[in-house]
Amino acid sequence: MPEQHSDDEREKTTVLHTLERGLLVLEAVAAAEGAATAKVLSRQLGLKLGTCYHLLRTLVATGYLVRLPGGCYDAGPRAASLSRHLQQRAGPSPELAVILTRLHNKTQEASYLSGWRHGTLTMQHYLSGLHAVSVGGLDVGYTGHMHARASCKAVLAFLPEEQVAAMFEGVELAPLTPRTITDYDAFVAELAQIRRQGYALDREEFSEGVSCVAAPFFDGSGSPVGAFTVSVPMTRFLPRQTWLTTEVREASSIATGLLRTGRLTVPSAVR
């Protein structure tokens, strides 16, 4: 006998499914930067064209999207407001943003600031380098693939070992490139090396052709709360690795001093 569902259960399932599709449409429109049309979205998301139009009309009516001349759609005022609120809550403090700008100005490379929040490391802000480095999917708010990112490894190395073990228990270390560490024991050994040297490297582990160096910064209790990272094409990274490492560690040292003393100062040894 087929399983029976109450009207409330069926309604909840339908509403949640519709909401999921609506959020997918909103996300796709935002990523298209004003070039999304109903037909393109329908093909991209695997939705019926009529369903796609219905979702778009609803999002326009509620202010999350706007319809542009020519039938294209873009993010609306409510989406922009939501984005601002989220950035204010999850974004870095102005002082940490200043340190990131300093790092970017000195290296002229793509520079990232990530924060440890709710048990994961989230990219909070980044500044593109003079020579753009394309890393697919990596943007503000990104939290995935912690085993392959230098910023994540830099923070994980200074967390209690049992906490790291609990985070990765039963989790596959996905091979993003041929160089990604996929064995947990090897990953733990890598974290131990990072603790000893004070910084983490990503040698084409997250994205082929791109390498990163990251260093953690700490609060007044000595707990890691974030990391600064520089991302560089491999061809330019190898001859500059030592210098880039020094610059990233300087940024993290300044941030640690700020969080421990409340003052944004550059240590005399690194001026």
C-alpha positions as YAML, in Angstrom:
chain: A
units: angstrom
residues:
- id: 1
  name: MET
  ca: [0.00, 0.00, 0.00]
- id: 2
  name: PRO
  ca: [1.54, 3.38, -0.94]
- id: 3
  name: GLU
  ca: [2.61, 5.64, 1.88]
- id: 4
  name: GLN
  ca: [-0.07, 8.19, 2.78]
- id: 5
  name: HIS
  ca: [0.76, 11.83, 3.34]
- id: 6
  name: SER
  ca: [-1.44, 14.43, 4.96]
- id: 7
  name: ASP
  ca: [-2.40, 17.59, 3.09]
- id: 8
  name: ASP
  ca: [-0.10, 19.57, 5.41]
- id: 9
  name: GLU
  ca: [2.83, 17.28, 4.62]
- id: 10
  name: ARG
  ca: [2.22, 17.54, 0.87]
- id: 11
  name: GLU
  ca: [1.89, 21.30, 1.12]
- id: 12
  name: LYS
  ca: [5.14, 21.61, 3.08]
- id: 13
  name: THR
  ca: [6.96, 19.46, 0.54]
- id: 14
  name: THR
  ca: [5.60, 21.54, -2.36]
- id: 15
  name: VAL
  ca: [6.39, 24.85, -0.68]
- id: 16
  name: LEU
  ca: [9.94, 23.81, 0.17]
- id: 17
  name: HIS
  ca: [10.54, 22.53, -3.36]
- id: 18
  name: THR
  ca: [9.22, 25.76, -4.84]
- id: 19
  name: LEU
  ca: [11.36, 27.80, -2.46]
- id: 20
  name: GLU
  ca: [14.43, 25.80, -3.42]
- id: 21
  name: ARG
  ca: [13.83, 26.45, -7.11]
- id: 22
  name: GLY
  ca: [13.18, 30.14, -6.44]
- id: 23
  name: LEU
  ca: [16.48, 30.48, -4.59]
- id: 24
  name: LEU
  ca: [18.29, 28.73, -7.42]
- id: 25
  name: VAL
  ca: [16.80, 31.23, -9.88]
- id: 26
  name: LEU
  ca: [17.77, 34.16, -7.64]
- id: 27
  name: GLU
  ca: [21.32, 32.87, -7.34]
- id: 28
  name: ALA
  ca: [21.65, 32.26, -11.08]
- id: 29
  name: VAL
  ca: [20.35, 35.73, -11.94]
- id: 30
  name: ALA
  ca: [22.78, 37.35, -9.51]
- id: 31
  name: ALA
  ca: [25.69, 35.44, -11.06]
- id: 32
  name: ALA
  ca: [24.67, 36.45, -14.60]
- id: 33
  name: GLU
  ca: [25.12, 40.16, -13.81]
- id: 34
  name: GLY
  ca: [22.12, 41.42, -15.76]
- id: 35
  name: ALA
  ca: [22.37, 39.01, -18.70]
- id: 36
  name: ALA
  ca: [19.93, 36.30, -17.53]
- id: 37
  name: THR
  ca: [16.77, 35.60, -19.53]
- id: 38
  name: ALA
  ca: [13.97, 33.17, -18.76]
- id: 39
  name: LYS
  ca: [14.99, 30.84, -21.59]
- id: 40
  name: VAL
  ca: [18.63, 30.77, -20.50]
- id: 41
  name: LEU
  ca: [17.67, 30.15, -16.88]
- id: 42
  name: SER
  ca: [15.26, 27.42, -17.90]
- id: 43
  name: ARG
  ca: [17.99, 25.53, -19.75]
- id: 44
  name: GLN
  ca: [20.65, 26.22, -17.13]
- id: 45
  name: LEU
  ca: [18.57, 25.06, -14.16]
- id: 46
  name: GLY
  ca: [16.57, 22.33, -15.88]
- id: 47
  name: LEU
  ca: [13.24, 24.04, -15.24]
- id: 48
  name: LYS
  ca: [10.16, 24.14, -17.44]
- id: 49
  name: LEU
  ca: [9.92, 27.51, -19.15]
- id: 50
  name: GLY
  ca: [6.49, 28.19, -17.64]
- id: 51
  name: THR
  ca: [7.78, 27.39, -14.15]
- id: 52
  name: CYS
  ca: [10.77, 29.65, -14.70]
- id: 53
  name: TYR
  ca: [8.54, 32.56, -15.76]
- id: 54
  name: HIS
  ca: [6.34, 32.02, -12.70]
- id: 55
  name: LEU
  ca: [9.33, 32.10, -10.35]
- id: 56
  name: LEU
  ca: [10.76, 35.17, -12.06]
- id: 57
  name: ARG
  ca: [7.43, 37.05, -11.82]
- id: 58
  name: THR
  ca: [7.20, 36.21, -8.12]
- id: 59
  name: LEU
  ca: [10.76, 37.39, -7.44]
- id: 60
  name: VAL
  ca: [10.14, 40.60, -9.38]
- id: 61
  name: ALA
  ca: [6.86, 41.24, -7.54]
- id: 62
  name: THR
  ca: [8.61, 40.83, -4.17]
- id: 63
  name: GLY
  ca: [11.52, 43.09, -5.12]
- id: 64
  name: TYR
  ca: [14.24, 40.45, -5.17]
- id: 65
  name: LEU
  ca: [14.66, 40.80, -8.94]
- id: 66
  name: VAL
  ca: [14.06, 43.50, -11.53]
- id: 67
  name: ARG
  ca: [13.14, 42.98, -15.19]
- id: 68
  name: LEU
  ca: [15.38, 44.91, -17.55]
- id: 69
  name: PRO
  ca: [14.61, 46.13, -21.08]
- id: 70
  name: GLY
  ca: [14.96, 43.28, -23.54]
- id: 71
  name: GLY
  ca: [13.70, 40.61, -21.18]
- id: 72
  name: CYS
  ca: [16.77, 40.23, -18.99]
- id: 73
  name: TYR
  ca: [16.69, 40.06, -15.20]
- id: 74
  name: ASP
  ca: [18.99, 41.35, -12.47]
- id: 75
  name: ALA
  ca: [19.12, 41.50, -8.67]
- id: 76
  name: GLY
  ca: [16.53, 43.86, -7.18]
- id: 77
  name: PRO
  ca: [16.58, 46.20, -4.18]
- id: 78
  name: ARG
  ca: [15.53, 43.57, -1.63]
- id: 79
  name: ALA
  ca: [18.30, 41.23, -2.79]
- id: 80
  name: ALA
  ca: [20.80, 44.08, -2.50]
- id: 81
  name: SER
  ca: [19.54, 44.91, 0.99]
- id: 82
  name: LEU
  ca: [19.83, 41.27, 2.05]
- id: 83
  name: SER
  ca: [23.37, 41.15, 0.69]
- id: 84
  name: ARG
  ca: [24.36, 44.26, 2.65]
- id: 85
  name: HIS
  ca: [22.95, 42.86, 5.89]
- id: 86
  name: LEU
  ca: [24.79, 39.55, 5.40]
- id: 87
  name: GLN
  ca: [28.04, 41.30, 4.57]
- id: 88
  name: GLN
  ca: [27.74, 43.48, 7.66]
- id: 89
  name: ARG
  ca: [27.26, 40.40, 9.85]
- id: 90
  name: ALA
  ca: [29.85, 38.12, 8.25]
- id: 91
  name: GLY
  ca: [32.28, 40.64, 6.79]
- id: 92
  name: PRO
  ca: [35.58, 41.69, 8.34]
- id: 93
  name: SER
  ca: [36.07, 44.66, 10.61]
- id: 94
  name: PRO
  ca: [37.36, 47.84, 8.93]
- id: 95
  name: GLU
  ca: [40.72, 47.35, 10.69]
- id: 96
  name: LEU
  ca: [41.19, 43.86, 9.27]
- id: 97
  name: ALA
  ca: [40.15, 45.13, 5.84]
- id: 98
  name: VAL
  ca: [42.90, 47.76, 6.11]
- id: 99
  name: ILE
  ca: [45.45, 45.05, 6.81]
- id: 100
  name: LEU
  ca: [44.24, 43.12, 3.76]
- id: 101
  name: THR
  ca: [44.61, 46.25, 1.64]
- id: 102
  name: ARG
  ca: [48.15, 46.69, 2.93]
- id: 103
  name: LEU
  ca: [48.99, 43.10, 1.99]
- id: 104
  name: HIS
  ca: [47.47, 43.57, -1.46]
- id: 105
  name: ASN
  ca: [49.30, 46.85, -2.07]
- id: 106
  name: LYS
  ca: [52.63, 45.29, -1.13]
- id: 107
  name: THR
  ca: [52.29, 42.07, -3.13]
- id: 108
  name: GLN
  ca: [50.08, 43.24, -6.01]
- id: 109
  name: GLU
  ca: [48.62, 39.72, -5.94]
- id: 110
  name: ALA
  ca: [45.12, 38.39, -5.25]
- id: 111
  name: SER
  ca: [44.72, 38.70, -1.48]
- id: 112
  name: TYR
  ca: [42.08, 37.08, 0.72]
- id: 113
  name: LEU
  ca: [40.80, 37.46, 4.26]
- id: 114
  name: SER
  ca: [38.93, 34.57, 5.85]
- id: 115
  name: GLY
  ca: [37.26, 34.33, 9.24]
- id: 116
  name: TRP
  ca: [36.58, 31.36, 11.52]
- id: 117
  name: ARG
  ca: [32.83, 31.42, 12.22]
- id: 118
  name: HIS
  ca: [30.37, 28.77, 13.37]
- id: 119
  name: GLY
  ca: [32.85, 25.95, 12.98]
- id: 120
  name: THR
  ca: [33.99, 26.75, 9.47]
- id: 121
  name: LEU
  ca: [36.30, 29.15, 7.69]
- id: 122
  name: THR
  ca: [34.47, 31.62, 5.45]
- id: 123
  name: MET
  ca: [36.02, 33.90, 2.88]
- id: 124
  name: GLN
  ca: [35.07, 37.40, 4.00]
- id: 125
  name: HIS
  ca: [36.83, 39.72, 1.57]
- id: 126
  name: TYR
  ca: [39.28, 39.65, -1.31]
- id: 127
  name: LEU
  ca: [41.16, 42.03, -3.57]
- id: 128
  name: SER
  ca: [42.10, 40.97, -7.09]
- id: 129
  name: GLY
  ca: [45.70, 41.12, -8.22]
- id: 130
  name: LEU
  ca: [47.01, 43.09, -11.17]
- id: 131
  name: HIS
  ca: [47.11, 39.84, -13.12]
- id: 132
  name: ALA
  ca: [43.74, 38.17, -12.52]
- id: 133
  name: VAL
  ca: [43.83, 34.65, -11.11]
- id: 134
  name: SER
  ca: [40.74, 32.68, -12.08]
- id: 135
  name: VAL
  ca: [39.70, 30.15, -9.44]
- id: 136
  name: GLY
  ca: [36.25, 28.81, -10.23]
- id: 137
  name: GLY
  ca: [33.59, 29.14, -7.54]
- id: 138
  name: LEU
  ca: [35.83, 30.93, -5.04]
- id: 139
  name: ASP
  ca: [34.04, 34.05, -3.81]
- id: 140
  name: VAL
  ca: [33.02, 35.86, -0.64]
- id: 141
  name: GLY
  ca: [31.07, 33.46, 1.55]
- id: 142
  name: TYR
  ca: [32.82, 30.36, 0.23]
- id: 143
  name: THR
  ca: [33.31, 27.65, 2.87]
- id: 144
  name: GLY
  ca: [33.94, 24.44, 0.96]
- id: 145
  name: HIS
  ca: [36.86, 22.02, 0.56]
- id: 146
  name: MET
  ca: [38.67, 22.91, 3.75]
- id: 147
  name: HIS
  ca: [41.25, 20.16, 3.21]
- id: 148
  name: ALA
  ca: [42.53, 21.78, 0.01]
- id: 149
  name: ARG
  ca: [42.69, 25.48, 0.88]
- id: 150
  name: ALA
  ca: [45.75, 27.09, 2.44]
- id: 151
  name: SER
  ca: [43.63, 29.47, 4.54]
- id: 152
  name: CYS
  ca: [41.67, 26.59, 6.08]
- id: 153
  name: LYS
  ca: [44.73, 24.48, 6.77]
- id: 154
  name: ALA
  ca: [46.39, 27.48, 8.43]
- id: 155
  name: VAL
  ca: [43.53, 27.72, 10.95]
- id: 156
  name: LEU
  ca: [42.86, 23.99, 11.36]
- id: 157
  name: ALA
  ca: [46.51, 23.41, 12.29]
- id: 158
  name: PHE
  ca: [46.03, 25.45, 15.47]
- id: 159
  name: LEU
  ca: [42.72, 23.94, 16.59]
- id: 160
  name: PRO
  ca: [42.57, 21.05, 19.09]
- id: 161
  name: GLU
  ca: [43.30, 17.79, 17.28]
- id: 162
  name: GLU
  ca: [40.09, 16.17, 18.56]
- id: 163
  name: GLN
  ca: [38.06, 19.06, 17.11]
- id: 164
  name: VAL
  ca: [39.63, 18.59, 13.70]
- id: 165
  name: ALA
  ca: [39.07, 14.83, 13.88]
- id: 166
  name: ALA
  ca: [35.38, 15.36, 14.68]
- id: 167
  name: MET
  ca: [35.00, 17.78, 11.76]
- id: 168
  name: PHE
  ca: [36.42, 15.33, 9.24]
- id: 169
  name: GLU
  ca: [35.04, 12.05, 10.59]
- id: 170
  name: GLY
  ca: [33.32, 10.26, 7.71]
- id: 171
  name: VAL
  ca: [34.08, 13.15, 5.33]
- id: 172
  name: GLU
  ca: [35.65, 12.34, 1.97]
- id: 173
  name: LEU
  ca: [38.71, 14.42, 1.12]
- id: 174
  name: ALA
  ca: [37.73, 15.04, -2.48]
- id: 175
  name: PRO
  ca: [40.53, 15.11, -5.08]
- id: 176
  name: LEU
  ca: [40.11, 18.53, -6.69]
- id: 177
  name: THR
  ca: [43.43, 18.22, -8.54]
- id: 178
  name: PRO
  ca: [46.09, 15.51, -8.77]
- id: 179
  name: ARG
  ca: [47.92, 17.28, -5.92]
- id: 180
  name: THR
  ca: [45.04, 17.41, -3.42]
- id: 181
  name: ILE
  ca: [45.69, 15.55, -0.17]
- id: 182
  name: THR
  ca: [43.01, 12.85, 0.03]
- id: 183
  name: ASP
  ca: [44.38, 10.69, 2.88]
- id: 184
  name: TYR
  ca: [43.40, 11.85, 6.36]
- id: 185
  name: ASP
  ca: [46.63, 10.69, 8.02]
- id: 186
  name: ALA
  ca: [48.63, 12.61, 5.42]
- id: 187
  name: PHE
  ca: [46.38, 15.61, 6.06]
- id: 188
  name: VAL
  ca: [47.05, 15.45, 9.81]
- id: 189
  name: ALA
  ca: [50.80, 15.28, 9.11]
- id: 190
  name: GLU
  ca: [50.45, 18.36, 6.92]
- id: 191
  name: LEU
  ca: [48.71, 20.24, 9.75]
- id: 192
  name: ALA
  ca: [51.54, 19.32, 12.12]
- id: 193
  name: GLN
  ca: [54.06, 20.76, 9.67]
- id: 194
  name: ILE
  ca: [52.00, 23.95, 9.42]
- id: 195
  name: ARG
  ca: [51.99, 24.31, 13.22]
- id: 196
  name: ARG
  ca: [55.78, 24.07, 13.25]
- id: 197
  name: GLN
  ca: [56.39, 26.60, 10.49]
- id: 198
  name: GLY
  ca: [53.49, 29.00, 11.21]
- id: 199
  name: TYR
  ca: [52.01, 29.15, 7.71]
- id: 200
  name: ALA
  ca: [50.25, 26.92, 5.17]
- id: 201
  name: LEU
  ca: [50.82, 26.30, 1.49]
- id: 202
  name: ASP
  ca: [48.49, 25.17, -1.27]
- id: 203
  name: ARG
  ca: [50.59, 23.96, -4.17]
- id: 204
  name: GLU
  ca: [47.94, 23.48, -6.85]
- id: 205
  name: GLU
  ca: [45.79, 21.50, -4.40]
- id: 206
  name: PHE
  ca: [42.59, 23.53, -4.87]
- id: 207
  name: SER
  ca: [43.06, 24.70, -8.45]
- id: 208
  name: GLU
  ca: [45.61, 23.58, -11.03]
- id: 209
  name: GLY
  ca: [48.15, 26.23, -11.95]
- id: 210
  name: VAL
  ca: [47.49, 28.29, -8.81]
- id: 211
  name: SER
  ca: [49.38, 28.25, -5.51]
- id: 212
  name: CYS
  ca: [48.64, 30.02, -2.23]
- id: 213
  name: VAL
  ca: [50.32, 30.85, 1.04]
- id: 214
  name: ALA
  ca: [48.26, 31.61, 4.16]
- id: 215
  name: ALA
  ca: [48.97, 32.49, 7.77]
- id: 216
  name: PRO
  ca: [46.54, 32.47, 10.70]
- id: 217
  name: PHE
  ca: [45.88, 35.27, 13.14]
- id: 218
  name: PHE
  ca: [44.81, 34.84, 16.76]
- id: 219
  name: ASP
  ca: [42.61, 36.49, 19.37]
- id: 220
  name: GLY
  ca: [43.60, 37.44, 22.92]
- id: 221
  name: SER
  ca: [43.18, 33.87, 24.15]
- id: 222
  name: GLY
  ca: [45.52, 32.49, 21.49]
- id: 223
  name: SER
  ca: [42.77, 30.84, 19.46]
- id: 224
  name: PRO
  ca: [42.91, 31.11, 15.65]
- id: 225
  name: VAL
  ca: [40.14, 33.35, 14.30]
- id: 226
  name: GLY
  ca: [41.07, 33.80, 10.67]
- id: 227
  name: ALA
  ca: [43.76, 33.84, 8.03]
- id: 228
  name: PHE
  ca: [45.30, 36.03, 5.36]
- id: 229
  name: THR
  ca: [46.10, 34.45, 2.00]
- id: 230
  name: VAL
  ca: [47.84, 35.40, -1.21]
- id: 231
  name: SER
  ca: [46.98, 33.48, -4.39]
- id: 232
  name: VAL
  ca: [49.45, 33.42, -7.26]
- id: 233
  name: PRO
  ca: [49.91, 31.55, -10.57]
- id: 234
  name: MET
  ca: [52.41, 28.75, -10.03]
- id: 235
  name: THR
  ca: [54.87, 30.21, -12.52]
- id: 236
  name: ARG
  ca: [55.11, 33.41, -10.48]
- id: 237
  name: PHE
  ca: [54.79, 31.76, -7.07]
- id: 238
  name: LEU
  ca: [57.93, 29.61, -7.08]
- id: 239
  name: PRO
  ca: [60.52, 32.41, -7.39]
- id: 240
  name: ARG
  ca: [58.64, 34.64, -4.90]
- id: 241
  name: GLN
  ca: [57.48, 32.06, -2.34]
- id: 242
  name: THR
  ca: [59.80, 33.16, 0.48]
- id: 243
  name: TRP
  ca: [58.97, 36.86, 0.08]
- id: 244
  name: LEU
  ca: [55.23, 36.24, -0.25]
- id: 245
  name: THR
  ca: [55.29, 34.07, 2.86]
- id: 246
  name: THR
  ca: [56.99, 36.87, 4.79]
- id: 247
  name: GLU
  ca: [54.37, 39.40, 3.68]
- id: 248
  name: VAL
  ca: [51.42, 37.15, 4.55]
- id: 249
  name: ARG
  ca: [52.88, 36.37, 7.98]
- id: 250
  name: GLU
  ca: [53.41, 40.09, 8.59]
- id: 251
  name: ALA
  ca: [49.71, 40.75, 7.86]
- id: 252
  name: SER
  ca: [48.66, 38.04, 10.28]
- id: 253
  name: SER
  ca: [51.06, 39.34, 12.93]
- id: 254
  name: ILE
  ca: [49.54, 42.82, 12.65]
- id: 255
  name: ALA
  ca: [46.02, 41.38, 12.94]
- id: 256
  name: THR
  ca: [46.97, 39.33, 15.99]
- id: 257
  name: GLY
  ca: [48.41, 42.42, 17.63]
- id: 258
  name: LEU
  ca: [45.20, 44.34, 16.87]
- id: 259
  name: LEU
  ca: [42.97, 41.67, 18.41]
- id: 260
  name: ARG
  ca: [45.15, 41.36, 21.50]
- id: 261
  name: THR
  ca: [45.69, 45.07, 22.21]
- id: 262
  name: GLY
  ca: [42.86, 46.81, 20.38]
- id: 263
  name: ARG
  ca: [45.38, 48.91, 18.49]
- id: 264
  name: LEU
  ca: [46.20, 48.74, 14.79]
- id: 265
  name: THR
  ca: [49.99, 49.09, 14.69]
- id: 266
  name: VAL
  ca: [52.72, 47.83, 12.42]
- id: 267
  name: PRO
  ca: [55.50, 46.11, 14.39]
- id: 268
  name: SER
  ca: [58.76, 48.03, 14.08]
- id: 269
  name: ALA
  ca: [60.55, 44.90, 12.87]
- id: 270
  name: VAL
  ca: [58.40, 44.76, 9.75]
- id: 271
  name: ARG
  ca: [57.97, 48.41, 8.82]
...
